[in-house]
């Protein structure tokens, strides 16, 4: 990924998070999280389908796409949970006494 693409990537990530944070002002964060997860799954299915040459190729790619996407999601969730664990006092509650 080029520097330009990397910058664009992180700008998009920040935009999606800002949109989700704004939605939490009107809806429960759990609902926002579930909607964002569903939207991501739906969009990823669209990307896999639309990048296929034809329906047969799409069907042949479903299993590997699912394995890749769920594996990547698991890695990202773990990385972010670890980040919040390590930075809980900074991100969430500075007065937390637990270590």
Buried (B, 14 or more C-beta within 10 A) or exposed (E): EEEEEEEEEEEEEEEEEEEBEEBEEEEEEEEBBEEBEEEEBEEBBEEBBEEBEEEEEBEEBEEEBBEEBEEEBEEEEEEEEEEEEEEBEEEEEEEEEEE
